[in-house]
Amino acid sequence: MKKDNDDGYMIGIKFWFVSMILMLCFLIFLIIGIKCDFIPVNKNTHDTENKFEKAIIIKGNEATIVDVKEWRDYQDSDHIQIKTKDGTVYFGSSNEIILICES
């Protein structure tokens, strides 16, 4: 024998279940879409096609070529940060650091 309020109860549970699944999907897409700056990579999140092997560092009248391990550019400015294979970190404007893709 079925009571009248059983249909409303089942609809409420189904609505809650569907809502939780949609919220879970939203959170997964949100987490995937977050920019992961803490992961060291040799490419920028926005410039996924660029992998630079070398960089030219210009200081005054002197230019130095270094091997690039990781690099990062900053969205709000023209500054670039690179980490070389020997662990040295350089930070400067795009006028001082030129990234080179040899492939």
ZIKAGI-V650613 format. One line per field, one symbol per residue. psi: psi as a letter, one per 40 degrees, with the letter a starting at -180 (. if undefined). Layout:
# ZIKAGI-V650613
psi = ???
This chain:
# ZIKAGI-V650613
psi = hhidedddddddddddddddddddddddddddehhgeehhifiiddgeehhhdiihhhhbehhhhihhdiihihdeaeiihihideehhhhiieddhhhhhe.
